[in-house]
Amino acid sequence: MATAGLVLVLALIFASHTYSECLDGKCDDGYITNKSGDGAVFRGYSKNSRHGQGTMKWPNGDEYVGDWKNDKMDGQGIMTWSNGDLYEGDWKDDVMNGQGTYIWANGDEYTGSWRNGMQDGQGTFTFADGEVISGVFRNGEMPR
């Protein structure tokens, strides 16, 4: 009977630690929930800065789920804008950089290379009507 009681107490201790959220940003395991002055809510890992996996939701409905480094979106992530646009791919210093796919709310889609937030390098743009343009994009400009 004493063993069952001890197991129950230990289970409650571990369960409460596993599911608890640190609201003040000073957690032993680094997982926090933090609401900024502008109403944005971050849930994820942070020790002095957002770093690792996390989710940020802004008051306007925009949401980013993915990797963070030094308080910036950096690595793999998915950004969904409140207007219905979506980007899934690589980020560097809060900017789309690397390989990724952007889908506009109107159904247009670009898959390929990104640099400094613009289509740059090999890629394919598919219009909502089915027309496809493939080639090397430069500074957001489609190949001619």
N, C-alpha and C positions, 0 to 999 in steps of 0.2 A: 504494500500500500504506500509506504514512504517513497519507494522508487517511482511509482506512478505520479505521486505529487511532485517530486523533483523534476521528472520529465515534463510535466505540465508547466511548471514555473519556468524552466529553461526554454521551452517552446514559446511561451508568452514573451519572454525577454527577447529572444532572437526574432520573433515575428514583429514585435514592435519596432526593433531597430531596422529591420529590412524594409518596412513599409513607411517609416517615418520620413518626413521631409524637413530639411533644415530651412527655416524661414529667415534666419538672420544672416545666412551666408557663411557661417563658421562651423562647418561640419567635419567630423573626423574622416569620413569616407569621401568627401568632396562633392557629394550630390546635393544640389540646392534647388530651391524654387525662389526666384527673385523677381519682384515687380519693381520696375523703374518708375521714375517720376512721370514719364509720358504715358504710363499704362501698359507698356510692353512687359510680357511675362516670359522669363527664361527658366527652363527646367533642364537640368543637366549637371555636368561636372564643372566645377570651378574651385580653384584655390588661387585667390588674388585676381584671376581673370578667367573668362570662359575658355575652357580647354578640354578637348575630348568630344564625346557625343553629347548633343543637346538639342533642345527645341526652343525657338523664340517665336512668340506670337505677338503681333503688334495690334493695337486697338482698331486699326482699319480693316483687320481680317487677314493681312499678309501673314504667312507662316513659313519658317525655315526649319527643316529637320535634317541634321547631319553633323559634320565635323566642325569643330571650332579650334582656333589656335590664337592665343593672346587676344581674346575678345573679338576675333573676326571670324567670319565664315571662311573656312580654309580646309580643303580636302573634298571628300564626296558629300553631296547634299542635294536636297530637293527644296526648291522655293516655289511656293504657291501664292500667287497674288490674288487679291480680292476681286480683281476684274476677270478672273478665270484663266489667266496665263499661268504656265508652269514651266520650270526649268529643272532638269535632273542632270547632274554631272559634276565636273570639277570646279572648285572655287579656290581663289587665292586672294587674301586680303580683302574680303567682302565683294569680290568681283568675279564674274564668270571667266574662268581661265583654264584651258585644257580641252578635254573632250566632253561634249554634252549635247543634250537635246532640249530645245525650247519649243513648246507648243503654245501657240496663241489661242485665245478664246474663240477666234473666228475659224479655227481648224487648220491654219497654216502651221507648218512644222519645219524646223531646221535641225539637222543632226550633223555634227562635225566638230571642227576645231574652233575654239574661242580664245581671244586674246584681249585683255583689258575691257571685257564686257561686250565685245563685238565679234561677229563671225569673222574668222581670220584663219585661212588655211583650207585644207580639203574639207568639203562638206556637201550636203544635199539639202536643197530647199524644196519642200513639197507644198504646193498651194492647196487650199481646201477643195478646189475644183479638180484636182488630180494632176495638174501640170507639175513637172519635175525639172529642176535645174541643178546639175551637179558640176562641180569643178572647184577651182581655187578662189576662195573669197578673200578680199582684202579690205580691212577696216570697215567691215559691215556691208561692203558693196558686192553684189552678185557678179559672177563671171559673165562676160559678154560673148 
